[in-house]
Amino acid sequence: MIPLPRAAGELARRAGLLTCLLTGMALAEGPSSRSADVSDDEKVKHSSQAIKRMREVMGEVFATLKTARDEHDVVKAACVNENLTQIKALVRICEQADLSMQEAIATRNSARAEDEYTKLTIAPRRVEELRGKAEECMGQLAFQTVGLTVEVEEPKDVTHPPDAPPVLVRPPPASPTL
């Protein structure tokens, strides 16, 4: 059983993720107009490929999380885990959208099928972005140091200024009567 504050946080996180996904759908460049040109068979094929790829990405991020845990780096592990949580939620949303789309196609509800297909075209892009963020958490993108050498040359004719005198600070009196 999940404690109440944690359950409320999980519910808020899922609601926020769903809101982000739906906002992304609204801001997308009209995928529903493009998806009208796609046959129902192609939609089903595309959705199964998208879900397969998203699961592969989720496996890659799981491996990244394992690496962070093996390094005993709590900060990296927390960062990767945050992205992994969002990926898992998107995979679940897409699995449900795939089922709903197939049901809508079977019942010839084209509007609903278009809506579900739109989710299935937006979420994989978001999952790829989250995979990139998880790699950034590990420093794989920001700090590539393989084969990198640094040489520092100090000028020989530079005179160094004398050291500054130490600053003496007298502590305040312990009693105001002294």
C-alpha positions as CSV (number, residue, x, y, z in Angstrom):
1,M,0.0,0.0,0.0
2,I,1.4,3.4,-1.0
3,P,1.4,6.1,1.7
4,L,-1.1,9.0,1.0
5,P,1.5,11.8,0.3
6,R,3.4,9.5,-2.1
7,A,0.2,8.4,-3.8
8,A,-0.9,12.0,-4.3
9,G,2.6,12.8,-5.7
10,E,2.4,9.9,-8.1
11,L,-1.1,10.9,-9.2
12,A,0.0,14.5,-9.7
13,R,3.0,13.3,-11.7
14,R,0.8,11.1,-14.0
15,A,-1.7,13.9,-14.4
16,G,1.2,16.3,-15.4
17,L,2.6,13.8,-17.9
18,L,-0.8,13.3,-19.5
19,T,-1.3,17.1,-19.6
20,C,2.1,17.5,-21.3
21,L,1.3,14.8,-23.8
22,L,-2.1,16.3,-24.6
23,T,-0.6,19.8,-24.9
24,G,2.0,18.4,-27.3
25,M,-0.8,17.0,-29.3
26,A,-2.5,20.3,-29.5
27,L,0.7,22.1,-30.5
28,A,1.9,19.6,-33.0
29,E,1.9,20.6,-36.6
30,G,-1.4,19.1,-37.6
31,P,-0.6,15.4,-37.4
32,S,-4.3,14.5,-37.7
33,S,-4.4,16.1,-41.2
34,R,-1.4,14.0,-42.2
35,S,-2.8,10.8,-40.5
36,A,-6.0,11.1,-42.6
37,D,-3.8,10.1,-45.6
38,V,-2.5,7.0,-43.8
39,S,-4.5,3.8,-44.2
40,D,-5.7,1.9,-41.2
41,D,-3.3,-1.0,-41.8
42,E,-0.4,1.5,-41.9
43,K,-1.6,3.1,-38.7
44,V,-1.6,-0.3,-36.9
45,K,1.8,-1.2,-38.4
46,H,3.3,2.2,-37.4
47,S,1.9,2.0,-33.9
48,S,3.4,-1.5,-33.3
49,Q,6.8,-0.3,-34.6
50,A,6.6,2.9,-32.4
51,I,5.8,0.8,-29.3
52,K,8.6,-1.6,-30.1
53,R,11.1,1.2,-30.4
54,M,9.9,2.9,-27.2
55,R,10.3,-0.4,-25.3
56,E,13.9,-0.7,-26.7
57,V,14.6,2.9,-25.5
58,M,13.2,2.0,-22.1
59,G,15.6,-1.0,-22.0
60,E,18.5,1.3,-22.8
61,V,17.5,3.8,-20.1
62,F,17.2,0.9,-17.6
63,A,20.8,-0.1,-18.5
64,T,21.8,3.5,-18.0
65,L,20.1,3.5,-14.6
66,K,21.9,0.3,-13.6
67,T,25.2,1.9,-14.6
68,A,24.5,4.9,-12.4
69,R,23.6,2.6,-9.5
70,D,26.7,0.5,-10.0
71,E,28.8,3.7,-9.8
72,H,27.0,4.5,-6.5
73,D,26.2,8.0,-7.9
74,V,22.9,9.0,-6.3
75,V,22.5,12.2,-8.3
76,K,23.0,10.5,-11.7
77,A,20.7,7.7,-10.6
78,A,17.9,10.1,-9.5
79,C,18.2,12.1,-12.7
80,V,18.1,9.0,-15.0
81,N,15.2,7.5,-12.9
82,E,13.1,10.6,-13.3
83,N,13.4,10.3,-17.1
84,L,12.8,6.6,-17.0
85,T,9.6,7.1,-15.0
86,Q,8.3,9.5,-17.7
87,I,9.3,7.0,-20.4
88,K,7.4,4.1,-18.7
89,A,4.3,6.3,-18.4
90,L,4.5,7.2,-22.1
91,V,4.9,3.5,-23.0
92,R,1.8,2.7,-21.0
93,I,-0.2,5.6,-22.6
94,C,0.9,4.4,-26.1
95,E,0.0,0.8,-25.4
96,Q,-3.5,1.9,-24.3
97,A,-3.7,4.3,-27.3
98,D,-2.8,1.4,-29.6
99,L,-5.6,-0.8,-28.2
100,S,-8.1,2.1,-28.4
101,M,-7.0,2.9,-32.0
102,Q,-7.5,-0.7,-33.1
103,E,-10.9,-0.8,-31.4
104,A,-11.9,2.5,-33.1
105,I,-10.7,1.1,-36.5
106,A,-12.8,-2.0,-36.0
107,T,-15.9,0.0,-35.1
108,R,-15.1,2.5,-37.9
109,N,-14.8,5.4,-35.6
110,S,-12.3,7.4,-37.6
111,A,-12.2,10.5,-35.4
112,R,-11.2,8.4,-32.3
113,A,-8.7,6.4,-34.4
114,E,-7.1,9.7,-35.6
115,D,-6.9,11.0,-32.0
116,E,-5.2,7.8,-30.8
117,Y,-2.9,7.7,-33.8
118,T,-1.8,11.3,-33.0
119,K,-0.8,10.1,-29.5
120,L,1.2,7.3,-31.1
121,T,3.1,9.7,-33.4
122,I,4.0,12.3,-30.7
123,A,5.0,10.1,-27.8
124,P,7.9,8.3,-29.5
125,R,9.6,11.6,-30.2
126,R,9.2,12.6,-26.6
127,V,10.6,9.2,-25.5
128,E,13.7,9.9,-27.7
129,E,14.1,13.3,-26.1
130,L,13.9,11.7,-22.6
131,R,16.5,9.1,-23.6
132,G,18.8,12.0,-24.6
133,K,18.2,13.7,-21.2
134,A,19.0,10.4,-19.4
135,E,22.3,10.2,-21.3
136,E,23.0,13.8,-20.3
137,C,22.5,12.8,-16.7
138,M,25.3,10.4,-17.0
139,G,27.5,13.0,-18.7
140,Q,27.8,11.0,-21.9
141,L,26.8,13.9,-24.1
142,A,28.2,16.8,-22.1
143,F,31.6,15.5,-21.2
144,Q,33.2,13.4,-23.9
145,T,36.8,13.2,-22.8
146,V,38.1,10.2,-24.8
147,G,41.2,11.1,-26.6
148,L,41.2,14.7,-25.3
149,T,44.5,16.2,-24.1
150,V,45.0,19.6,-22.6
151,E,48.3,21.5,-22.6
152,V,48.8,24.6,-20.5
153,E,51.7,27.0,-21.2
154,E,52.5,29.7,-18.7
155,P,54.4,32.7,-19.9
156,K,58.0,32.9,-18.7
157,D,58.3,36.7,-18.4
158,V,55.4,37.2,-16.0
159,T,56.1,38.8,-12.6
160,H,53.9,37.8,-9.8
161,P,52.6,40.5,-7.5
162,P,53.4,40.2,-3.8
163,D,51.0,38.3,-1.6
164,A,48.4,40.5,0.2
165,P,48.9,41.0,3.9
166,P,46.6,38.8,6.0
167,V,43.4,40.3,7.2
168,L,43.1,40.4,11.0
169,V,39.6,40.4,12.3
170,R,39.1,40.9,16.0
171,P,36.3,38.8,17.4
172,P,33.4,40.7,19.0
173,P,33.5,40.9,22.8
174,A,31.8,38.1,24.7
175,S,30.2,40.5,27.1
176,P,28.9,44.1,26.4
177,T,30.4,45.3,29.7
178,L,34.0,44.7,28.8
